[in-house]
């Protein structure tokens, strides 16, 4: 993609309106937290105090809108504590550039490394950098600095208390995650009616699993309905795929296909009903037509063989989903699926036990090629450089430039540039709106304070609609807040616009100077996904060859690793498609074809999973040998993909031929699914294979790069920068 097209995508993405559900009650509660802190501080103390109070309450309230599976009150308290600490530490080093700039650089670097834990931690940590930049201009002594830090922390405490006193849709995010997983499988079943090989995106199931991990205190209060249905969705997915596939399930045409379509439609209806029940916490009704379809008549059932087995299994699983949909979500009434009665919940570490987890995550990212590490370096450099440049400009509030940079910067190119465009557009609209209101109403501290609270509420409500639209009211909030302190709009508005533009430009420039492109990493991501899928396919075949608890546990672990590898590939692939970088290692077409091939390989493994026996069955040595061949060849092929060599499937072909020659060993349907796996691997080899001419050209280019590197080292200049 060229730079011109990339900028076009950036502008469209930055100004795009996200069609998400608004949450006015949550926005009202968070705005009330800002008002509760700002009002008394303005009335009893001073506008400066009110500004500090507003900073803590507003930032803590905004943190609760980030996706986190921990209780919102814990997030608010953590954000308030971080803001207070950064304020106080910043003041201790303020006054001299020799002390403040190193602190700012270290703090910004740590905030950037917080992305190793997750996006919520990274965003909240970035707000603490902004707090350090703003509040060092307010106190005049250590005592006053402690007071301001306390007031900022009080803002977080206030938000947490409001969340505790006025809970709004408790466990709502967890309910939505589980309902989305069931709805995703329902949509999959519905699409399989028309496209028997339709793809399935496991992201909703991954999100639901992430949401299912709870702390011991959360486990004691979690509604029973949130424990169990996720596993039900996991078990239904391969069954509906096996029923719909014409190679191993119902034939492509005829009465059996019509019956399969009816069952798939009924499955979608039941799963949608269960999703509505969980999301709303109320009983749900299923269409009578769907109930009739699920009534299997042993004498008149048209499905035969593997298709009939899949249909019977599907009806059994849908019966469990029907119990969830019909009983509602009353405490103690939600049924527990068989086999889960003694299951333990997924453990999420408490805040104290989270420390070693964070340390390990950060240590894994402390390497030069890590996007998180590069983001941390860029954040530290831009924060200090922006502060220095703004301090030399004849403008007040110079901290706005580095704050704009810190708040828009993300570990990837597209989001950084899109947020920079969105912040500038939102700031222009917000300051224009606030200026018009101030000119119409005149300067008044109490009116400005009230307008700041209203702007904060609107910013919260539009938080998930788009960064530009939320930023519009954030900019208005800042203008009203400064107006509350007695500063005229003629001073603040031009400064805000110019410094926001400067900060966004610095953020964009930093990514060009020290990028973290995903395009060169695509072969490695593809190799990781291929190897993970190979381990998953081998684990499924081993479980089929010898169904034991240990093999089933290995299959589950391999499935989760495969999903993580697929998510990493998908994220890298999506980012690479929007980067202004020439393809390296994989062209766009090769990447697309390889992605489809590996998806097909994983889908074939999923079909085998639907035929794994439940209890101990007879040993199938041919399946075990094919599993060994799959795991070995995919591991070697992953190395070949990384090194731009052609993969080889010799062991897989030999093992498959041996299985085909051993007539009567194992299910012929599973053997057919093994053939589908081999076909998918051949498609992958076709997608990434190089012709002799391409291999010669690649070798020549590699030799040129080696010679250039050796020449540079001989001159003492070191290797040239390769752009990430």
QUICOR-V913629 format. One record per pair of residues at least 4 apart in sequence whose C-alpha atoms are under 6 Angstrom apart, sorted by the first residue. I is the first residue (numbers start at 1). GAP is how many residues later the second one is. Records with the same first field share a line. If there is no record, write none. Layout:
I: GAP / GAP
This chain:
1: 579
2: 578
3: 577
6: 574
10: 4 / 408
12: 4
14: 404 / 405 / 407 / 408
15: 407
17: 448 / 449
18: 447 / 448
24: 4 / 437
27: 430 / 433 / 434
28: 429
30: 31
31: 425 / 426
33: 125 / 126
34: 4 / 20 / 23 / 24
35: 4 / 418
37: 16
38: 4 / 12 / 15 / 16
40: 4
41: 4 / 9
42: 4 / 5 / 8
47: 438
50: 4
52: 100
53: 98 / 99 / 102
54: 4
55: 4
56: 4 / 24 / 96 / 99
57: 4 / 98 / 99
60: 16 / 19 / 20 / 96
64: 8 / 12
66: 54
69: 142
73: 87 / 90
76: 80 / 84
77: 79 / 80
80: 73 / 76
81: 72
83: 45
84: 65 / 68 / 69
86: 4 / 42 / 46
87: 44 / 45 / 48 / 62
88: 57 / 61
90: 42
91: 45
93: 6 / 7
94: 6
97: 4
103: 4
104: 4
105: 275
108: 271 / 272
109: 267 / 271
111: 14 / 15
112: 263 / 264
113: 263
114: 7 / 8
115: 4 / 7
116: 245 / 246
121: 4
130: 273
131: 4
133: 266
139: 5 / 6
154: 4
162: 4
163: 4
174: 37
175: 4 / 104
176: 4 / 103
177: 31
178: 30
179: 96 / 100
180: 4
181: 23 / 24
182: 51 / 89 / 93
183: 89 / 92
186: 82 / 85
189: 75 / 79
190: 75 / 78
192: 4 / 6
193: 68
196: 48 / 49
213: 133 / 134 / 135
214: 4 / 5 / 133 / 134
215: 132 / 133
218: 4
225: 109
238: 368 / 369 / 372
239: 71 / 371
242: 7 / 365
243: 6 / 7 / 64 / 67
244: 5
245: 4
246: 4 / 5 / 6
248: 421
249: 57 / 58
250: 6 / 7 / 57
251: 6
253: 4
256: 46 / 47
266: 24
273: 11 / 52
274: 51
276: 4
277: 4 / 5 / 6 / 7 / 48 / 51
281: 48
282: 46 / 47
283: 43 / 44 / 45
284: 41 / 42
297: 4
303: 4 / 5
304: 4
318: 4
322: 4
323: 4
349: 4 / 5
350: 4
365: 5
366: 7
371: 40 / 145
372: 39
375: 36
378: 4
379: 4
381: 4
382: 4
383: 19
386: 4 / 15 / 16
387: 15
390: 8
391: 7
400: 99
401: 98 / 99 / 101 / 102
402: 101
404: 96 / 99
405: 98 / 99 / 102
408: 8 / 11 / 12
409: 7
410: 6
414: 4
415: 4
419: 4
420: 84
422: 4 / 46
423: 4 / 45
426: 4 / 42 / 43 / 45 / 46
427: 4 / 45 / 48
429: 43
430: 42 / 43 / 45 / 46
431: 4 / 44 / 45
434: 42
438: 4
444: 4
445: 39
448: 32 / 36
449: 35
452: 25 / 28 / 29
455: 18 / 22
459: 4 / 11 / 14 / 15
462: 8
463: 7
467: 4
471: 4
473: 4
482: 5
483: 4
489: 4
492: 4
495: 4
496: 4
511: 4
515: 209
516: 208
517: 207
518: 54 / 58
519: 57
520: 64
523: 119
524: 118
525: 44
527: 111 / 114
529: 36 / 37
531: 103 / 104 / 107
532: 30
533: 29 / 69
534: 97 / 100
535: 96
536: 22 / 23
537: 68
538: 89 / 93
539: 16
540: 15 / 69
541: 4 / 82 / 86
542: 4 / 82
543: 4 / 8 / 9
544: 68
545: 74 / 75 / 78 / 79
546: 73
547: 69
569: 4
570: 4
572: 4
583: 4
586: 4 / 5
590: 4 / 97
591: 4
593: 94
594: 90 / 93
597: 83 / 86 / 87
600: 80
601: 76 / 79
604: 69 / 73
608: 62
622: 37
626: 29
629: 4 / 22 / 23
630: 4 / 22
633: 4 / 16
637: 10
640: 4 / 5 / 7
641: 4
646: 43
647: 38
685: 4
690: 4 / 5
709: 10
712: 5 / 6 / 7
713: 4 / 5
